[in-house]
Amino acid sequence: QRRTRHSGASILFAQRSRRPATLTWMVVDVQILPGEPCIPSKAGSEKPSCSMQELGEPLGWYDAATYARLRRSAFEVASDRPTNLARVFDSLIKALAMGMRRSRKGDRDERDPQAECITLAGTDWETRAHLKAHCQEMLRRYPENARLDDNDLALMRAVLTLHPRGQEKLQDCVGMTVGVHPEYNNRCFVLVYGSGRTEDFSYVRCIDNAPTAEELAQRQICDTLCGLLRLHPASSEHVAQMIEERFPSYRGKEGAVVERHRSWTKSVLQIVSQTPAVSEFLLRVLVRRMIEMDAAIQKMEGELEQEGDEMAAEEAEKTQKQSQLTIMAHILDATMTVAFEYLQRSLDCNAADAENRLVFSLMGIFESTVMLTHRSRCVQFLWFYLASLRPPWTETLLSLLLRTAFAPTASIHKRLISLAYLASFVARAKFLTINFTLRTVQYIATLAREQMQAAETRILAGELSHPQSLLFLYAVQAMCYVLCFNMDEFAKPLDPAVPARNALHVLLNEGAPEVGAEAFGPVLESCANPIARINRQVAEQFCHCLRPHLPQVSAMLQQRITSFSMDQSPSHFCTGDAAGLDLFFPFDPYRLRHSSVFVLSIYRDWTDDDESTADPAEEADGFVKAKINAPHRNSQSEAESASDASDMDFVDTHTGQNERGFTPLVGPSPAFRPRGSTDMADIMSPLCMPMGVPVDEDDGFLLPSASVPMDAASGSPLLSSFMNSGAYREGGTNSSGGTAPTAMQ
C-alpha cells in the first residue's frame, strides 16, 4: 500500500483472495492534507511500532516522548489492519476523556498535577490561579502610572499574545504601566503606544486562554483523531457515538473538574471544526449536555430556596448542596465561555459558505433541543449572541419563532414557547432596530387578532386552558411585554413631517380612520378582557409605561384590571396544570460571571425610574434587573474580581452595530413572513446565501439584439417558415378546442 504527499491522489489497491488465480483491483481517491503522516511501507511488510496494548494506554498519549511513535502506529494499524480501526478510535477518545493522570499503576482517578501547568515566557506556572495571583501582586507592587521593568514587561507581553487581538494590540506598543480604570476604579495594566495613546486590557481573560499541558496534549490527540477520520470517513458515526458516551459528568468531586470540562469542550469543538461529517451531531450533543446542566442548576436553586426555612440540623446537607451548585455553575460558566469564543472565532464579518452551514446547524439545534427546554436559563444566550452578529441571522431566528407560533400543525406547547422567546428576544436585544421590532410586533398582533374571536367564546365559557385561549392570551402578553421595553421608541414620530403620528398610534389604532389587520387596540378592547387575564406584573407595567403617552387608554386598561374579580383571574393565568407549562422569560438577565462579557454590550436591561403601580416588594419575572447570581460568584479570587473592569475588551465590542450591519434603517427582507414552511432551508434568510459575482454597470455589457424581426411575421422569411410548418399547424388547436396563441401573440 503506497500513499503520496499529493492532494487528491488516486491509489491502486490489489487484494488477492484465497484462490491464487483471483485478483481484485480497485481505485480509491483520498485527500492527504498538509501535515498528514505518509506511510511508505507496503501492506503487511512491517509491523506497527507499537502494540495495540500500548495504543490503548491513555497515559502514553500525554507523554511527549512517546506521542509521535503512538501517532505513527495509529495510522499504521488503521491502514494495515482495518479490523483494529475501532480499537484505535476507542483508545484516542478514552485518552481524551480521562485526561492526564498521575501514573499507570496508581489510582486512575488521581489527576496529574502537571495537567494544569502553564508555560509562559520561559516560566512554568503550576496553575492559572498562580499566574493570576502573580499578576495581581504586580498590580499592587507598582505605584500608579509606573512603567513595568523589563522582566515584568516580557511576561505581560507574553500574556497579551493570548488575547484574540493580541498581535494587533502589540503593534507600536512601547511599554506598559499600572493604572486605574476610569469607570470601575480598579487597578489594571495599561498599554502605552508610541503615539501617546493608552489602552487597558483584561489579563484574566488572557490567562484563561493560556493552554495547559493537558490541553496542548489533547490538541495533538484531536489532530490524530481527525486525521484518521479523514482517511476513514465511514467511521464517523461510530466515533461520534463514542464521544457522546465519554462526555464527563458535571457532578464530579475532584477540584480540577472545571478545568477538565473546559479542556473537553475545546477538544469537542476542535473535532467539530476539522470534521464536518460529525459536526452537527457533536454540536447537538454538546448543547444537550449544557442544557441538562443548566436545568439541574435551576432545579437545585429551587430546592435550596424551599429548604431555606428548615431546621439547622440539616445545615450540613444544605452546605453540601450549595457547594455542588457552585461547582456546577463554574463548569457551565467555563463551557459557555468556550462556546462563545468558538462562535466569535468561527463567525466573523466575512460571509462564507462554512459560516452559513454552521448557522444552519445551530438554528436546527435551537428548534429541536433548546426551544423545547423551558427550564434552561443560560444556554439560549448563545443564539442571542449569534443573532447579534449579522442582521440576516437575526431575521432567521425571528422567522423561525414566528413561523412556529403561526403553524397550526405545531403543538400548543411549542407555539407558546415560541411566543415567549419572541417577546423576550425583541424586548432584550439592544442591537435590534426599530424596523425589526415594529414588524415583529405587528405579526404578533396579527396572531392575536386572528385568534380573538374563537378565544372569546372559549374564555367566556370558562375554558381558560383550551389551546385557543392560551394562544390568544400568550400573544397578548407577548405584545404587552415588548411594548413595555419599547414604548418610548415607538412614541417617536414615524415621519418628521407628521410628528403627531407614531408607531404607538399605528399599533393601538389611535386616530386611525380604518382598523388594520395588525392593530392591537381591538384586542385590548375585547370582551374577554385579556389585559386582566395575563400575567399581572406584565399588565401593570404595560399600563404604567403607556400612561405618559396615551393616558386615557392607560386609565381605561387600569380600570379593567382593577374591576376584574380576583376570584376569576389568578395572578398568572397559565401556570402549572392549566397549561402544562410554567410562565418564563427565556432572556431574563444572564447570570454567569465570566461568560457574561459576551452579552452585556448587546443586552437591554430593564430600567424604570418612576414608581410603578406594580408591587415593589419583589422583582417580577421578566423585569429583573441585570445581576450575577450569588452561587455563580463564589470562590472568585481577588485577581479575577479586580479585573472585571476590563473584561469587555476581550470580546469584539470594538465592532459596533453599524459595522455588523445593524444600521438605523436596516430591517427585515421581503421574505420575512410569519407563514410558510418551518423547514430550516426555507426559513434561512436569503441574505445569508452567497450572492453571485456583482456585475459592473460600466463594463459595456449589452444583451444581443434579436436576429428575427418582431414587428411583423410577414417581414421574416425564417419566422414565416416556422409558423407554416406541419408541427406548428398540428399544435394550433389546444385541448379545449380553441386556437392556441400564435408566436406573435
C-alpha positions in Angstrom: 0.0 0.0 0.0 1.5 3.3 -1.0 0.4 6.9 -0.3 1.8 10.0 -1.7 2.0 13.6 -0.4 -0.1 14.9 -3.3 -3.6 16.1 -2.6 -6.3 14.1 -4.2 -4.1 11.1 -5.1 -5.6 8.0 -6.7 -4.3 4.9 -5.1 -4.5 1.4 -6.7 -5.1 -1.4 -4.3 -4.6 -5.1 -5.2 -6.3 -7.6 -2.9 -5.6 -11.3 -3.5 -8.2 -13.8 -2.4 -7.5 -17.3 -1.1 -7.6 -18.5 -4.7 -4.3 -17.7 -6.3 -5.9 -17.1 -9.6 -8.2 -14.4 -8.3 -7.0 -10.8 -8.1 -9.3 -7.9 -7.3 -8.3 -4.3 -8.3 -9.9 -1.1 -7.1 -9.0 2.6 -7.3 -9.7 4.7 -4.2 -9.4 8.5 -4.2 -8.2 10.0 -1.0 -7.2 13.5 0.0 -4.0 13.9 2.0 -4.0 17.2 3.9 -0.8 19.1 4.8 0.8 17.5 7.9 -0.7 14.1 7.4 1.8 11.3 8.1 2.8 9.4 5.0 3.4 5.7 5.5 5.8 4.4 2.8 5.7 0.8 4.0 3.9 -1.8 2.0 0.9 -3.5 3.4 1.9 -6.2 5.8 5.6 -5.8 5.2 6.2 -4.1 8.6 4.7 -4.5 12.0 3.4 -1.4 13.8 6.0 0.2 16.0 3.5 0.0 19.0 1.3 -2.8 20.0 -2.5 -2.4 20.5 -1.9 -2.6 24.2 0.4 0.4 24.1 -2.1 2.3 21.9 -4.8 1.6 24.4 -2.9 3.1 27.3 -4.3 6.7 27.8 -1.2 8.0 29.6 1.1 7.3 26.7 -0.7 9.9 24.6 0.2 12.6 27.1 3.9 11.7 27.2 5.8 13.9 24.8 8.5 11.2 24.4 6.0 8.5 23.1 3.3 10.6 21.4 5.0 10.7 17.9 5.5 6.9 17.9 1.9 6.3 19.1 0.6 8.6 16.3 2.5 6.8 13.6 1.5 3.4 14.9 -2.2 4.5 15.0 -2.0 5.4 11.3 -0.2 2.1 10.5 -2.7 0.0 12.4 -5.6 1.8 10.8 -4.2 1.3 7.3 -2.8 -2.2 7.6 -5.4 -3.8 9.9 -8.8 -2.2 9.4 -10.3 -4.6 11.8 -8.5 -2.8 14.6 -9.7 0.6 13.5 -12.5 0.8 16.1 -10.0 -0.1 18.9 -7.7 2.8 17.7 -10.5 5.3 17.8 -11.6 4.0 21.2 -8.1 4.4 22.7 -7.9 8.0 21.4 -11.3 9.0 22.8 -10.6 7.2 26.0 -7.4 9.3 26.4 -9.3 12.5 25.7 -11.9 11.7 28.3 -9.5 10.5 31.1 -7.1 13.4 30.8 -3.7 13.4 32.4 -3.4 11.0 35.3 -0.6 10.6 37.8 0.8 7.2 36.9 0.0 4.0 35.0 0.0 1.9 38.2 -1.6 4.3 40.6 -5.1 5.4 41.1 -6.5 6.3 37.6 -8.9 8.8 39.2 -6.0 10.8 40.6 -5.3 13.8 38.4 -1.7 14.6 37.4 -0.7 18.0 39.0 1.2 18.7 35.8 -2.0 18.7 33.9 -2.7 22.3 34.8 0.8 23.6 34.3 1.2 26.6 32.0 4.4 27.6 30.4 4.7 31.2 29.5 7.7 33.5 28.8 10.1 30.6 29.7 8.5 30.1 33.1 6.3 27.2 34.4 3.3 28.1 36.4 1.5 25.4 38.4 -2.0 26.6 37.7 -3.8 29.6 36.1 -4.5 30.8 39.7 -0.8 31.1 40.4 -0.2 33.1 37.3 -3.2 35.4 38.1 -2.0 35.8 41.6 1.4 36.9 40.4 -0.1 39.5 38.0 -2.3 40.8 40.9 0.8 41.1 43.0 2.4 43.2 40.2 -0.6 45.5 40.2 -0.2 46.1 44.0 3.6 46.4 43.8 3.9 49.2 41.2 2.7 52.7 42.0 0.1 54.3 39.8 1.4 55.2 36.3 4.7 53.5 36.9 6.2 51.5 34.0 6.9 47.8 34.3 10.5 46.7 34.4 12.0 44.5 31.6 11.2 41.2 33.2 7.6 42.0 34.1 7.1 43.6 30.8 8.3 40.5 29.0 5.8 38.4 31.0 2.9 40.7 30.3 3.7 40.9 26.6 3.6 37.1 26.6 0.2 37.2 28.4 -1.1 39.7 25.9 -0.3 37.3 23.0 -3.1 35.1 24.4 -5.6 37.9 23.6 -7.7 37.3 20.5 -6.4 40.6 19.1 -3.0 40.4 20.9 -0.8 40.9 17.8 -2.9 44.0 16.9 -2.5 45.4 20.4 1.2 44.8 20.4 1.9 46.9 17.3 3.6 50.2 18.2 3.4 49.3 21.9 6.4 50.9 23.6 5.6 50.0 27.2 3.1 49.1 29.9 2.1 50.8 33.1 -0.2 50.2 36.0 -3.2 52.5 36.0 -6.7 52.8 37.4 -9.7 52.1 35.2 -11.6 55.4 34.8 -15.1 53.8 35.1 -14.7 51.0 37.6 -11.9 52.4 39.8 -9.9 49.2 39.8 -6.2 48.8 39.1 -5.3 47.4 35.7 -2.5 47.1 33.2 -2.3 49.8 30.6 -0.6 49.7 27.2 1.4 52.7 26.1 1.8 53.4 22.4 4.3 55.5 20.5 1.6 58.0 19.6 0.9 58.6 23.2 -2.4 56.6 23.2 -3.2 54.3 26.1 -5.4 51.3 26.3 -6.2 48.8 29.1 -6.8 45.0 28.7 -8.0 42.1 30.7 -5.1 39.9 31.8 -7.6 37.5 33.5 -9.3 36.7 30.2 -5.9 36.3 28.5 -4.7 33.8 31.1 -8.0 31.9 30.8 -6.9 31.4 27.2 -3.5 30.1 28.1 -3.3 26.4 27.1 -2.4 24.0 29.9 -0.1 21.0 29.4 -3.2 18.8 29.3 -4.8 21.0 26.7 -1.7 21.0 24.4 -1.6 17.2 24.5 -5.3 16.9 23.8 -4.9 19.2 20.8 -2.5 16.6 19.4 -4.8 13.8 20.2 -7.6 15.5 18.4 -5.3 16.1 15.3 -4.6 12.4 15.2 -8.3 11.5 15.6 -9.4 14.0 12.9 -6.6 12.8 10.5 -7.8 9.2 10.9 -11.4 10.2 10.2 -10.4 12.0 7.0 -8.8 8.7 5.8 -11.7 6.6 7.1 -14.9 8.7 6.9 -17.1 5.6 7.2 -16.2 5.5 10.9 -17.6 9.0 11.6 -20.9 7.8 13.0 -19.2 5.3 15.3 -16.7 7.9 16.5 -19.4 10.4 17.2 -21.3 7.9 19.3 -18.2 7.0 21.3 -17.6 10.7 22.0 -21.1 11.1 23.2 -20.7 8.2 25.7 -17.5 9.6 27.0 -18.8 13.1 28.0 -17.7 13.8 31.6 -20.2 14.1 34.4 -20.8 17.6 35.7 -21.4 16.2 39.2 -17.7 15.3 39.8 -15.9 15.8 43.1 -12.3 16.5 42.2 -11.0 20.1 42.5 -10.0 20.4 38.8 -13.3 19.4 37.4 -13.9 22.8 35.9 -10.6 22.7 34.0 -11.4 19.2 32.8 -14.7 20.3 31.3 -13.1 23.3 29.7 -10.5 21.1 28.0 -13.1 18.6 26.9 -15.3 21.3 25.4 -12.4 22.7 23.5 -11.5 19.2 22.2 -15.0 18.6 21.0 -15.2 21.9 19.2 -11.8 21.3 17.6 -13.2 18.0 16.2 -16.3 19.9 15.1 -14.2 22.4 13.2 -12.0 19.8 11.5 -14.5 17.1 10.7 -17.7 18.3 9.0 -19.2 14.8 8.9 -19.7 14.8 12.7 -20.0 18.5 13.4 -23.8 18.8 13.7 -24.1 15.6 15.8 -21.4 16.7 18.2 -22.8 20.2 18.5 -26.2 18.8 19.3 -24.7 16.5 22.0 -22.7 19.4 23.5 -25.7 21.7 23.6 -27.9 18.9 25.1 -25.4 18.3 27.9 -25.1 22.1 28.6 -28.9 22.3 28.8 -29.0 19.3 31.2 -26.5 21.1 33.5 -28.4 24.4 33.2 -31.7 22.8 34.1 -30.1 20.9 37.0 -28.8 24.2 38.4 -32.2 25.8 38.2 -33.8 22.8 40.0 -31.2 22.8 42.7 -31.6 26.5 43.3 -35.3 26.0 43.7 -34.8 23.2 46.2 -32.4 25.4 48.2 -34.9 28.2 48.3 -37.6 25.8 49.6 -35.3 24.5 52.3 -34.3 28.0 53.4 -36.6 27.9 56.5 -35.9 24.3 57.6 -34.2 23.4 60.9 -30.4 24.0 61.4 -29.9 20.2 61.8 -29.9 20.0 58.1 -27.4 22.8 57.6 -24.6 20.4 56.7 -26.8 18.9 53.9 -27.6 22.4 52.6 -24.0 23.4 52.7 -23.1 20.3 50.6 -25.8 21.2 48.0 -24.6 24.8 47.9 -21.0 23.5 47.2 -22.2 21.2 44.5 -24.3 24.1 43.0 -21.2 26.3 42.9 -19.1 23.7 41.1 -21.9 23.1 38.5 -22.2 26.9 37.9 -18.5 27.2 37.4 -18.5 24.3 34.9 -21.4 25.8 33.0 -19.7 29.2 33.0 -16.4 27.8 31.6 -18.3 25.7 29.0 -20.3 28.7 27.9 -17.2 30.9 27.6 -15.6 28.3 25.3 -18.7 28.1 23.2 -19.0 31.9 22.9 -15.3 32.1 21.9 -15.9 29.4 19.3 -18.8 31.4 17.8 -16.7 34.6 17.9 -13.9 32.8 16.1 -15.9 30.9 13.6 -18.5 33.6 12.6 -16.5 36.7 11.7 -17.7 39.6 9.5 -16.8 37.9 6.2 -19.7 35.8 4.9 -18.8 32.3 3.7 -20.5 29.0 3.0 -18.9 27.5 6.1 -20.5 30.2 8.3 -23.9 29.6 6.8 -23.6 25.9 7.3 -22.7 26.4 10.9 -25.6 28.9 11.4 -28.0 26.4 9.6 -26.9 23.6 12.0 -27.2 25.8 15.1 -30.7 27.0 14.2 -31.8 23.4 13.7 -30.4 22.6 17.2 -32.2 25.5 18.7 -35.6 24.4 17.3 -35.3 20.8 18.2 -33.4 21.0 21.5 -33.1 24.4 23.1 -36.6 25.8 22.5 -38.3 22.8 24.0 -36.4 23.0 27.3 -38.1 25.9 29.1 -36.1 25.3 32.3 -32.9 26.5 30.5 -31.8 30.0 31.6 -28.3 30.4 30.1 -27.7 28.2 27.1 -30.1 30.0 24.8 -27.9 33.1 25.0 -25.6 31.5 22.5 -28.3 32.2 19.9 -28.9 35.6 21.3 -25.2 36.4 20.6 -25.3 34.6 17.3 -28.2 36.8 16.1 -26.3 40.0 17.1 -23.5 39.2 14.6 -25.5 39.9 11.4 -29.0 41.1 10.5 -29.8 38.1 8.3 -29.2 35.8 11.3 -31.4 37.9 13.4 -34.1 37.6 10.7 -33.6 33.8 10.6 -34.1 33.4 14.3 -37.2 35.7 14.3 -38.6 33.9 11.3 -38.2 30.5 13.0 -40.0 31.7 16.1 -42.8 33.5 14.1 -43.5 30.5 11.8 -43.6 28.2 14.8 -46.1 30.4 16.5 -48.3 30.7 13.4 -48.0 26.9 12.5 -51.4 25.3 13.1 -49.8 21.8 13.0 -47.3 22.6 15.8 -48.1 21.5 19.3 -49.6 24.2 21.6 -46.6 24.0 23.9 -44.2 24.7 21.1 -46.3 27.6 19.9 -46.5 29.1 23.4 -42.7 28.7 23.9 -42.0 30.4 20.6 -44.1 33.4 21.7 -42.2 33.6 25.0 -38.9 33.6 23.1 -40.2 36.2 20.6 -41.3 38.6 23.4 -38.1 38.1 25.5 -35.7 38.4 22.5 -37.4 41.5 21.0 -37.6 43.2 24.4 -34.0 42.5 25.4 -32.0 42.7 22.2 -30.3 46.1 22.3 -29.0 45.7 18.7 -32.5 45.2 17.2 -33.5 48.1 15.0 -37.0 49.8 15.1 -37.9 48.3 11.8 -37.2 44.7 13.0 -39.1 45.4 16.3 -42.1 47.0 14.7 -42.6 44.4 12.0 -42.3 41.6 14.6 -44.9 43.0 17.0 -47.2 43.7 14.1 -47.1 40.0 13.3 -47.7 39.1 16.9 -50.7 41.5 17.0 -52.0 39.9 13.8 -51.9 36.4 15.5 -53.8 37.8 18.5 -56.4 39.3 16.1 -56.8 36.0 14.3 -57.3 34.0 17.5 -59.5 36.6 19.2 -63.0 35.6 18.1 -62.5 31.9 18.9 -60.7 32.7 22.1 -63.5 35.0 23.3 -66.0 32.1 23.0 -63.7 29.8 24.9 -62.8 32.2 27.7 -66.3 33.4 28.3 -67.3 29.8 28.6 -64.6 29.3 31.3 -62.3 27.2 29.1 -59.1 29.0 30.0 -56.9 26.0 29.5 -58.1 25.5 25.9 -55.3 25.8 23.3 -57.1 28.7 21.5 -57.5 30.6 24.8 -53.9 30.0 25.8 -52.5 31.0 22.4 -54.6 34.2 22.4 -53.5 35.2 25.9 -49.9 34.4 25.3 -49.9 36.6 22.2 -51.5 39.5 24.2 -48.9 39.1 26.9 -46.0 39.0 24.4 -47.3 42.2 22.9 -47.6 44.0 26.2 -44.2 42.8 27.4 -42.4 44.0 24.2 -44.2 47.4 24.4 -43.0 47.9 28.0 -39.4 47.9 26.8 -40.0 49.8 23.5 -42.8 52.3 24.5 -40.5 55.3 24.3 -39.0 54.2 21.0 -42.5 53.6 19.5 -43.7 57.0 20.7 -41.2 58.8 18.4 -42.7 60.1 15.1 -42.5 57.8 12.1 -42.4 60.7 9.7 -40.8 64.1 10.8 -43.4 65.8 8.6 -46.2 64.3 10.7 -45.0 64.5 14.4 -48.3 63.5 15.8 -48.2 60.1 14.2 -46.0 57.4 15.6 -45.8 53.6 15.8 -47.8 53.5 19.0 -50.7 55.1 17.3 -50.5 52.6 14.5 -50.4 49.6 16.8 -53.2 50.8 19.1 -55.3 52.2 16.3 -55.4 55.6 17.9 -56.8 58.3 15.5 -56.8 55.9 12.5 -59.8 56.0 10.1 -59.5 52.3 9.5 -58.6 49.3 11.7 -55.6 47.5 10.2 -55.0 43.8 10.5 -52.1 44.4 12.8 -53.9 46.9 15.1 -53.7 45.8 18.7 -56.3 48.2 20.0 -59.3 46.0 19.3 -57.6 43.2 21.2 -57.3 45.3 24.3 -61.0 46.2 24.0 -62.1 42.6 23.6 -65.0 41.4 25.7 -62.7 38.6 27.1 -60.8 41.3 29.0 -57.3 39.9 28.1 -55.4 42.6 29.9 -56.8 41.4 33.2 -56.1 37.7 32.5 -52.4 37.9 31.5 -49.5 38.0 34.0 -50.4 40.6 36.5 -47.0 42.2 36.6 -46.8 42.5 32.8 -50.2 44.1 32.7 -49.4 46.6 35.5 -46.1 47.6 33.9 -47.8 48.0 30.5 -50.3 50.4 31.9 -47.6 52.3 33.8 -45.4 52.6 30.6 -48.3 53.6 28.5 -49.5 56.4 30.8 -47.1 59.2 29.7 -48.0 58.7 26.0 -51.7 57.7 26.0 -53.1 58.5 29.5 -56.7 57.8 28.6 -56.0 54.4 27.2 -53.8 53.6 30.2 -56.6 54.7 32.6 -59.1 52.6 30.8 -56.9 49.5 30.9 -56.0 50.0 34.6 -59.7 50.2 35.4 -60.3 46.9 33.6 -57.6 45.3 35.7 -58.8 46.8 39.0 -62.5 46.0 38.5 -61.9 42.4 37.4 -62.9 40.0 40.2 -59.9 38.4 41.8 -61.5 35.0 42.1 -61.8 34.9 38.3 -58.2 35.7 37.5 -55.2 34.3 39.2 -52.0 36.4 39.1 -50.6 34.1 36.5 -53.2 32.9 34.0 -51.5 29.9 32.6 -49.2 28.2 35.0 -48.9 24.7 36.3 -51.6 22.1 35.3 -53.8 24.7 33.5 -51.4 24.9 30.5 -48.7 22.3 31.3 -46.1 25.0 31.0 -44.7 27.4 33.5 -44.6 31.1 32.6 -41.0 32.1 31.9 -38.9 34.8 30.1 -36.0 33.0 28.3 -33.8 36.0 28.1 -34.0 37.3 31.6 -30.6 38.7 32.7 -27.7 36.4 32.2 -26.2 35.3 35.5 -22.9 33.5 34.7 -20.0 35.6 35.7 -17.2 35.3 33.2 -19.2 34.4 30.0 -21.5 37.4 30.6 -18.9 39.7 28.9 -20.2 38.4 25.5 -23.8 39.5 26.4 -23.5 42.8 28.3 -22.9 45.1 25.3 -25.8 43.7 23.3 -28.3 43.3 26.1 -31.0 45.8 27.2 -31.6 45.9 30.9 -34.9 46.9 32.4 -35.0 50.4 33.6 -37.9 52.1 35.4 -37.0 55.3 37.2 -40.6 56.1 38.2 -42.6 54.4 40.9 -44.6 51.7 39.3 -48.1 50.5 40.3 -46.7 47.0 40.5 -45.8 45.7 43.9 -42.2 46.9 44.6 -41.7 44.3 47.3 -40.2 41.8 44.8 -39.0 41.9 41.3 -41.4 40.5 38.8 -40.4 37.8 36.3 -39.3 39.4 33.1 -38.4 42.7 34.7 -35.5 41.5 36.8 -32.5 43.9 36.6 -29.2 42.6 35.4 -27.2 40.9 38.2 -25.0 37.9 38.6 -26.5 35.2 40.9 -24.7 34.7 44.2 -23.9 31.0 43.7 -22.2 31.8 40.5 -19.8 34.2 42.1 -18.4 32.1 44.9 -14.8 31.2 45.2 -13.6 34.0 43.0 -10.1 35.2 43.6 -9.2 38.8 44.2 -7.3 38.8 40.9 -10.5 37.9 38.9 -12.7 40.4 40.8 -10.3 43.3 40.2 -10.1 42.5 36.5 -13.8 42.6 35.7 -13.4 46.2 34.7 -11.5 45.4 31.5 -13.4 42.2 30.6 -15.3 43.9 27.9 -12.1 44.4 26.0 -11.9 40.7 25.4 -15.0 40.4 23.2 -15.5 42.0 19.8 -17.3 45.1 21.2 -14.9 47.2 19.2 -17.1 46.2 16.3 -20.1 48.5 16.6 -23.7 47.8 15.5 -23.1 49.7 12.2 -20.1 47.6 11.4 -22.2 44.4 11.9 -24.9 45.7 9.6 -27.4 47.0 12.2 -27.7 50.5 10.8 -30.7 52.5 12.0 -32.7 52.0 8.7 -31.9 48.2 8.3 -35.0 46.0 8.5 -36.2 42.5 7.6 -36.2 41.3 4.0 -39.4 40.8 2.0 -39.1 37.1 2.8 -39.7 37.8 6.5 -43.2 36.4 6.9 -44.9 34.5 9.7 -46.4 31.9 7.5 -44.6 29.3 5.4 -42.6 26.2 5.7 -40.9 25.5 9.1 -38.1 23.7 7.3 -34.8 25.4 8.1 -33.8 25.5 4.4 -36.9 27.8 3.8 -36.5 29.8 7.0 -32.9 30.8 6.4 -32.9 34.5 5.3 -32.0 34.8 1.6 -29.4 37.4 2.6 -27.4 34.6 4.3 -26.9 32.8 1.0 -23.8 33.7 -1.0 -24.6 36.0 -3.9 -23.3 35.8 -7.4 -20.5 37.9 -8.7 -21.7 41.5 -9.0 -21.9 43.0 -12.5 -20.2 46.2 -13.1 -22.7 48.7 -14.6 -19.9 50.3 -16.6 -18.4 47.2 -18.2 -20.2 47.9 -21.5 -22.1 44.6 -21.5 -25.2 44.6 -23.8 -27.7 42.0 -24.5 -27.5 40.6 -28.1 -30.1 42.0 -30.5 -32.8 39.8 -31.8 -31.9 38.1 -35.1 -35.6 37.8 -36.1 -37.6 41.0 -36.6 -40.5 41.0 -34.0 -42.6 43.8 -35.6 -44.4 41.5 -38.2 -44.3 37.9 -39.0 -44.5 38.6 -42.7 -41.3 40.6 -42.5 -39.2 37.5 -41.7 -39.0 34.5 -44.0 -37.5 32.4 -41.3 -40.3 33.1 -38.8 -42.9 32.6 -41.6 -41.4 29.2 -42.4 -41.7 28.2 -38.7 -45.3 29.3 -38.4 -46.2 27.4 -41.6 -44.5 24.2 -40.6 -46.5 21.0 -40.1 -45.6 20.7 -36.4 -46.9 24.2 -35.7 -50.1 23.6 -37.6 -50.8 20.3 -35.7 -50.4 22.1 -32.4 -52.5 25.1 -33.5 -55.6 23.8 -31.5 -55.5 23.4 -27.8 -57.1 20.7 -25.7 -60.3 22.7 -25.2 -60.9 23.1 -28.9 -59.7 26.8 -29.1 -56.9 28.1 -31.1 -53.5 28.3 -29.5 -51.9 31.7 -29.3 -49.6 32.4 -32.1 -45.9 33.2 -31.6 -46.5 36.8 -32.2 -49.3 36.9 -29.7 
